[in-house]
Amino acid sequence: MSEVTTKDRITAAATWLLTEHGAAGVSMRKVAAAVGITPMAIYQYFPDRESLLNAVADAAFAELVRRWESAPRSTAADERMREMLVDHVDFALAQPRLYDYMFTERRDQARKFPDDFRARKSPTFNLVADAISDGVDQGLFSDDDIWETSLMFAALLHGLIQLHHGDRIGMPDPAFRTLCLELAERMIDGLLRT
């Protein structure tokens, strides 16, 4: 087992602060206090707050993909998309502030459509694109632009979740989860080859 470094502790503290208080609640001073070091010591590892927050996002994306890839998945692309959708919505409901920072808040280092996505620089988006591509190969889905189809699917989920997190959808989490699954099911049905 590898030893936990000071950099790891800094990243973990920043992740906890972001999860509890949102990105606005992460300051070098607060992170330093949580780790038990001086604020200036953080700059040995991260040149600025933005770099620290990007490291938090990168680590969170890596962990999310690791969890999603390690879960048993169906070989049928449509069922795999349903399974990933459940995982995605559950993550958004369990970690709303971290989710917002990762997927919808403005960040300088955030990947952008179309170039970064087509270059496979988005670990979570790649999983959606791969499932849709597999669906085309399996004869389930229409042979449309994989990346645009993936964006359409992601935009539906991110939009719904952002509305829910902004208290624009007036229903408790379980009902919202059901709504997401129902609307995504309509979208999956729309991808099916006729």
ZADO-1210 file (C-alpha; in nm, 4 decimals, padded with zeros to 6 digits):
<atoms>
<atom x="00.0000" y="00.0000" z="00.0000" code="MET" pos="1"/>
<atom x="00.1347" y="00.3440" z="-00.0891" code="SER" pos="2"/>
<atom x="00.1974" y="00.6053" z="00.1775" code="GLU" pos="3"/>
<atom x="-00.0382" y="00.9041" z="00.1976" code="VAL" pos="4"/>
<atom x="00.1603" y="01.2122" z="00.1015" code="THR" pos="5"/>
<atom x="00.1074" y="01.5720" z="00.2061" code="THR" pos="6"/>
<atom x="-00.0170" y="01.6416" z="-00.1469" code="LYS" pos="7"/>
<atom x="-00.2743" y="01.3626" z="-00.1065" code="ASP" pos="8"/>
<atom x="-00.3858" y="01.5095" z="00.2265" code="ARG" pos="9"/>
<atom x="-00.4190" y="01.8562" z="00.0716" code="ILE" pos="10"/>
<atom x="-00.6277" y="01.7180" z="-00.2154" code="THR" pos="11"/>
<atom x="-00.8453" y="01.5181" z="00.0262" code="ALA" pos="12"/>
<atom x="-00.9052" y="01.8244" z="00.2455" code="ALA" pos="13"/>
<atom x="-00.9943" y="02.0385" z="-00.0559" code="ALA" pos="14"/>
<atom x="-01.2300" y="01.7648" z="-00.1784" code="THR" pos="15"/>
<atom x="-01.4033" y="01.7510" z="00.1586" code="TRP" pos="16"/>
<atom x="-01.4423" y="02.1301" z="00.1683" code="LEU" pos="17"/>
<atom x="-01.5782" y="02.1363" z="-00.1864" code="LEU" pos="18"/>
<atom x="-01.8195" y="01.8507" z="-00.1107" code="THR" pos="19"/>
<atom x="-01.9462" y="02.0243" z="00.2040" code="GLU" pos="20"/>
<atom x="-01.9424" y="02.3907" z="00.0976" code="HIS" pos="21"/>
<atom x="-01.9005" y="02.4101" z="-00.2806" code="GLY" pos="22"/>
<atom x="-01.6060" y="02.5584" z="-00.4675" code="ALA" pos="23"/>
<atom x="-01.6568" y="02.8964" z="-00.3007" code="ALA" pos="24"/>
<atom x="-01.5895" y="02.7293" z="00.0351" code="GLY" pos="25"/>
<atom x="-01.2415" y="02.6123" z="-00.0665" code="VAL" pos="26"/>
<atom x="-00.9625" y="02.8504" z="00.0300" code="SER" pos="27"/>
<atom x="-00.5934" y="02.7833" z="00.0799" code="MET" pos="28"/>
<atom x="-00.6309" y="02.8922" z="00.4428" code="ARG" pos="29"/>
<atom x="-00.9165" y="02.6491" z="00.5115" code="LYS" pos="30"/>
<atom x="-00.7368" y="02.3627" z="00.3364" code="VAL" pos="31"/>
<atom x="-00.4197" y="02.4325" z="00.5314" code="ALA" pos="32"/>
<atom x="-00.6103" y="02.4352" z="00.8606" code="ALA" pos="33"/>
<atom x="-00.7728" y="02.1014" z="00.7768" code="ALA" pos="34"/>
<atom x="-00.4354" y="01.9451" z="00.6906" code="VAL" pos="35"/>
<atom x="-00.2471" y="02.1056" z="00.9786" code="GLY" pos="36"/>
<atom x="00.0056" y="02.3003" z="00.7706" code="ILE" pos="37"/>
<atom x="00.0552" y="02.6672" z="00.6887" code="THR" pos="38"/>
<atom x="-00.1257" y="02.8127" z="00.3877" code="PRO" pos="39"/>
<atom x="00.2123" y="02.8905" z="00.2282" code="MET" pos="40"/>
<atom x="00.3087" y="02.5205" z="00.2453" code="ALA" pos="41"/>
<atom x="00.0298" y="02.4364" z="-00.0014" code="ILE" pos="42"/>
<atom x="00.2063" y="02.6397" z="-00.2705" code="TYR" pos="43"/>
<atom x="00.4881" y="02.3830" z="-00.2722" code="GLN" pos="44"/>
<atom x="00.2354" y="02.1437" z="-00.4279" code="TYR" pos="45"/>
<atom x="-00.0164" y="02.3676" z="-00.6041" code="PHE" pos="46"/>
<atom x="00.0740" y="02.7065" z="-00.7545" code="PRO" pos="47"/>
<atom x="-00.2738" y="02.8492" z="-00.6930" code="ASP" pos="48"/>
<atom x="-00.6271" y="02.7686" z="-00.5823" code="ARG" pos="49"/>
<atom x="-00.7356" y="02.6943" z="-00.9395" code="GLU" pos="50"/>
<atom x="-00.4672" y="02.4253" z="-00.9731" code="SER" pos="51"/>
<atom x="-00.5786" y="02.2707" z="-00.6463" code="LEU" pos="52"/>
<atom x="-00.9423" y="02.2663" z="-00.7542" code="LEU" pos="53"/>
<atom x="-00.8442" y="02.1145" z="-01.0903" code="ASN" pos="54"/>
<atom x="-00.6567" y="01.8402" z="-00.9047" code="ALA" pos="55"/>
<atom x="-00.9717" y="01.7752" z="-00.6996" code="VAL" pos="56"/>
<atom x="-01.1818" y="01.7506" z="-01.0171" code="ALA" pos="57"/>
<atom x="-00.9278" y="01.5236" z="-01.1907" code="ASP" pos="58"/>
<atom x="-00.9130" y="01.2912" z="-00.8897" code="ALA" pos="59"/>
<atom x="-01.2928" y="01.2852" z="-00.8635" code="ALA" pos="60"/>
<atom x="-01.3306" y="01.2023" z="-01.2342" code="PHE" pos="61"/>
<atom x="-01.0725" y="00.9228" z="-01.2034" code="ALA" pos="62"/>
<atom x="-01.2500" y="00.7777" z="-00.8999" code="GLU" pos="63"/>
<atom x="-01.5916" y="00.8033" z="-01.0647" code="LEU" pos="64"/>
<atom x="-01.4713" y="00.6261" z="-01.3794" code="VAL" pos="65"/>
<atom x="-01.2962" y="00.3608" z="-01.1678" code="ARG" pos="66"/>
<atom x="-01.6215" y="00.2935" z="-00.9814" code="ARG" pos="67"/>
<atom x="-01.8301" y="00.2892" z="-01.2989" code="TRP" pos="68"/>
<atom x="-01.5876" y="00.0610" z="-01.4827" code="GLU" pos="69"/>
<atom x="-01.5556" y="-00.1799" z="-01.1896" code="SER" pos="70"/>
<atom x="-01.9325" y="-00.2293" z="-01.1619" code="ALA" pos="71"/>
<atom x="-02.0694" y="-00.5347" z="-01.3416" code="PRO" pos="72"/>
<atom x="-02.2184" y="-00.4156" z="-01.6704" code="ARG" pos="73"/>
<atom x="-02.4463" y="-00.5646" z="-01.9293" code="SER" pos="74"/>
<atom x="-02.2995" y="-00.6365" z="-02.2703" code="THR" pos="75"/>
<atom x="-02.6182" y="-00.5031" z="-02.4325" code="ALA" pos="76"/>
<atom x="-02.5499" y="-00.1344" z="-02.4998" code="ALA" pos="77"/>
<atom x="-02.8993" y="-00.0100" z="-02.4162" code="ASP" pos="78"/>
<atom x="-02.8952" y="-00.1841" z="-02.0790" code="GLU" pos="79"/>
<atom x="-02.5421" y="-00.0597" z="-02.0075" code="ARG" pos="80"/>
<atom x="-02.6602" y="00.2972" z="-02.0754" code="MET" pos="81"/>
<atom x="-02.9434" y="00.2490" z="-01.8257" code="ARG" pos="82"/>
<atom x="-02.6992" y="00.1186" z="-01.5646" code="GLU" pos="83"/>
<atom x="-02.4603" y="00.4121" z="-01.6167" code="MET" pos="84"/>
<atom x="-02.7513" y="00.6540" z="-01.6005" code="LEU" pos="85"/>
<atom x="-02.8538" y="00.5191" z="-01.2597" code="VAL" pos="86"/>
<atom x="-02.4929" y="00.5519" z="-01.1376" code="ASP" pos="87"/>
<atom x="-02.4708" y="00.9080" z="-01.2706" code="HIS" pos="88"/>
<atom x="-02.7951" y="01.0286" z="-01.1131" code="VAL" pos="89"/>
<atom x="-02.7114" y="00.8574" z="-00.7829" code="ASP" pos="90"/>
<atom x="-02.3714" y="01.0293" z="-00.7759" code="PHE" pos="91"/>
<atom x="-02.5307" y="01.3681" z="-00.8496" code="ALA" pos="92"/>
<atom x="-02.7833" y="01.3223" z="-00.5686" code="LEU" pos="93"/>
<atom x="-02.5265" y="01.1960" z="-00.3175" code="ALA" pos="94"/>
<atom x="-02.2566" y="01.4560" z="-00.3927" code="GLN" pos="95"/>
<atom x="-02.4385" y="01.7618" z="-00.5364" code="PRO" pos="96"/>
<atom x="-02.1637" y="02.0206" z="-00.4822" code="ARG" pos="97"/>
<atom x="-01.8864" y="01.7987" z="-00.6139" code="LEU" pos="98"/>
<atom x="-02.1054" y="01.6995" z="-00.9084" code="TYR" pos="99"/>
<atom x="-02.1807" y="02.0624" z="-00.9942" code="ASP" pos="100"/>
<atom x="-01.8141" y="02.1567" z="-00.9822" code="TYR" pos="101"/>
<atom x="-01.7133" y="01.8607" z="-01.1969" code="MET" pos="102"/>
<atom x="-01.9847" y="01.8793" z="-01.4605" code="PHE" pos="103"/>
<atom x="-02.1577" y="02.2161" z="-01.4781" code="THR" pos="104"/>
<atom x="-01.9600" y="02.4956" z="-01.3119" code="GLU" pos="105"/>
<atom x="-01.7272" y="02.7112" z="-01.5175" code="ARG" pos="106"/>
<atom x="-01.3662" y="02.5888" z="-01.4905" code="ARG" pos="107"/>
<atom x="-01.0668" y="02.6938" z="-01.6982" code="ASP" pos="108"/>
<atom x="-00.9469" y="02.3330" z="-01.7297" code="GLN" pos="109"/>
<atom x="-01.2873" y="02.1863" z="-01.8193" code="ALA" pos="110"/>
<atom x="-01.2980" y="01.9837" z="-02.1375" code="ARG" pos="111"/>
<atom x="-01.4993" y="02.1343" z="-02.4213" code="LYS" pos="112"/>
<atom x="-01.7159" y="01.9890" z="-02.6955" code="PHE" pos="113"/>
<atom x="-01.6399" y="01.8998" z="-02.9711" code="PRO" pos="114"/>
<atom x="-01.2604" y="01.8859" z="-02.9853" code="ASP" pos="115"/>
<atom x="-01.1748" y="01.7561" z="-02.6368" code="ASP" pos="116"/>
<atom x="-01.4544" y="01.5006" z="-02.6454" code="PHE" pos="117"/>
<atom x="-01.3730" y="01.3687" z="-02.9923" code="ARG" pos="118"/>
<atom x="-01.0093" y="01.3428" z="-02.8802" code="ALA" pos="119"/>
<atom x="-01.1352" y="01.1198" z="-02.5932" code="ARG" pos="120"/>
<atom x="-01.0122" y="01.3551" z="-02.3204" code="LYS" pos="121"/>
<atom x="-01.3277" y="01.3164" z="-02.1090" code="SER" pos="122"/>
<atom x="-01.3157" y="00.9929" z="-01.9093" code="PRO" pos="123"/>
<atom x="-01.6861" y="00.9909" z="-01.8214" code="THR" pos="124"/>
<atom x="-01.8070" y="01.1033" z="-02.1639" code="PHE" pos="125"/>
<atom x="-01.5964" y="00.8285" z="-02.3237" code="ASN" pos="126"/>
<atom x="-01.8036" y="00.5668" z="-02.1397" code="LEU" pos="127"/>
<atom x="-02.1250" y="00.7072" z="-02.2873" code="VAL" pos="128"/>
<atom x="-01.9746" y="00.7291" z="-02.6368" code="ALA" pos="129"/>
<atom x="-01.8416" y="00.3735" z="-02.6107" code="ASP" pos="130"/>
<atom x="-02.1839" y="00.2415" z="-02.5064" code="ALA" pos="131"/>
<atom x="-02.3505" y="00.4204" z="-02.7979" code="ILE" pos="132"/>
<atom x="-02.0825" y="00.2960" z="-03.0378" code="SER" pos="133"/>
<atom x="-02.1357" y="-00.0582" z="-02.9089" code="ASP" pos="134"/>
<atom x="-02.5087" y="-00.0118" z="-02.9629" code="GLY" pos="135"/>
<atom x="-02.4447" y="00.0787" z="-03.3260" code="VAL" pos="136"/>
<atom x="-02.2152" y="-00.2242" z="-03.3638" code="ASP" pos="137"/>
<atom x="-02.4797" y="-00.4480" z="-03.2006" code="GLN" pos="138"/>
<atom x="-02.7426" y="-00.3212" z="-03.4457" code="GLY" pos="139"/>
<atom x="-02.9478" y="-00.1656" z="-03.1632" code="LEU" pos="140"/>
<atom x="-02.8892" y="00.2042" z="-03.2330" code="PHE" pos="141"/>
<atom x="-02.9043" y="00.4123" z="-03.5494" code="SER" pos="142"/>
<atom x="-02.5667" y="00.4921" z="-03.7010" code="ASP" pos="143"/>
<atom x="-02.5589" y="00.8630" z="-03.6210" code="ASP" pos="144"/>
<atom x="-02.2681" y="01.0800" z="-03.5045" code="ASP" pos="145"/>
<atom x="-02.1580" y="00.9053" z="-03.1824" code="ILE" pos="146"/>
<atom x="-02.0240" y="01.2230" z="-03.0184" code="TRP" pos="147"/>
<atom x="-02.3295" y="01.4360" z="-03.0903" code="GLU" pos="148"/>
<atom x="-02.5580" y="01.1567" z="-02.9723" code="THR" pos="149"/>
<atom x="-02.3509" y="01.1260" z="-02.6534" code="SER" pos="150"/>
<atom x="-02.3736" y="01.5035" z="-02.6020" code="LEU" pos="151"/>
<atom x="-02.7510" y="01.4914" z="-02.6392" code="MET" pos="152"/>
<atom x="-02.7722" y="01.2200" z="-02.3749" code="PHE" pos="153"/>
<atom x="-02.5311" y="01.4008" z="-02.1382" code="ALA" pos="154"/>
<atom x="-02.7061" y="01.7354" z="-02.1890" code="ALA" pos="155"/>
<atom x="-03.0403" y="01.5867" z="-02.0861" code="LEU" pos="156"/>
<atom x="-02.8957" y="01.4489" z="-01.7627" code="LEU" pos="157"/>
<atom x="-02.6812" y="01.7500" z="-01.6763" code="HIS" pos="158"/>
<atom x="-02.9694" y="01.9861" z="-01.7480" code="GLY" pos="159"/>
<atom x="-03.2144" y="01.7923" z="-01.5335" code="LEU" pos="160"/>
<atom x="-02.9655" y="01.7625" z="-01.2494" code="ILE" pos="161"/>
<atom x="-02.8748" y="02.1300" z="-01.2648" code="GLN" pos="162"/>
<atom x="-03.2437" y="02.2226" z="-01.2509" code="LEU" pos="163"/>
<atom x="-03.2952" y="01.9903" z="-00.9548" code="HIS" pos="164"/>
<atom x="-02.9886" y="02.1227" z="-00.7706" code="HIS" pos="165"/>
<atom x="-03.1143" y="02.4766" z="-00.8363" code="GLY" pos="166"/>
<atom x="-03.4504" y="02.3821" z="-00.6797" code="ASP" pos="167"/>
<atom x="-03.6295" y="02.4333" z="-01.0131" code="ARG" pos="168"/>
<atom x="-03.7791" y="02.0837" z="-01.0086" code="ILE" pos="169"/>
<atom x="-04.0142" y="02.0533" z="-00.7134" code="GLY" pos="170"/>
<atom x="-03.9907" y="01.6911" z="-00.6140" code="MET" pos="171"/>
<atom x="-03.7963" y="01.4873" z="-00.3594" code="PRO" pos="172"/>
<atom x="-03.4828" y="01.3008" z="-00.4688" code="ASP" pos="173"/>
<atom x="-03.6500" y="00.9601" z="-00.5216" code="PRO" pos="174"/>
<atom x="-03.9166" y="01.1101" z="-00.7499" code="ALA" pos="175"/>
<atom x="-03.6534" y="01.3120" z="-00.9347" code="PHE" pos="176"/>
<atom x="-03.4447" y="00.9963" z="-00.9840" code="ARG" pos="177"/>
<atom x="-03.7492" y="00.8241" z="-01.1356" code="THR" pos="178"/>
<atom x="-03.8120" y="01.1236" z="-01.3629" code="LEU" pos="179"/>
<atom x="-03.4512" y="01.1105" z="-01.4902" code="CYS" pos="180"/>
<atom x="-03.4798" y="00.7395" z="-01.5625" code="LEU" pos="181"/>
<atom x="-03.8109" y="00.7838" z="-01.7447" code="GLU" pos="182"/>
<atom x="-03.6871" y="01.0706" z="-01.9622" code="LEU" pos="183"/>
<atom x="-03.3599" y="00.8954" z="-02.0396" code="ALA" pos="184"/>
<atom x="-03.5576" y="00.5841" z="-02.1352" code="GLU" pos="185"/>
<atom x="-03.7395" y="00.7923" z="-02.3958" code="ARG" pos="186"/>
<atom x="-03.4061" y="00.9071" z="-02.5297" code="MET" pos="187"/>
<atom x="-03.2704" y="00.5509" z="-02.5433" code="ILE" pos="188"/>
<atom x="-03.5886" y="00.4474" z="-02.7284" code="ASP" pos="189"/>
<atom x="-03.5193" y="00.7278" z="-02.9763" code="GLY" pos="190"/>
<atom x="-03.1738" y="00.5843" z="-03.0472" code="LEU" pos="191"/>
<atom x="-03.3102" y="00.2400" z="-03.1333" code="LEU" pos="192"/>
<atom x="-03.2803" y="00.1386" z="-03.4955" code="ARG" pos="193"/>
<atom x="-03.6244" y="00.1178" z="-03.6527" code="THR" pos="194"/>
</atoms>
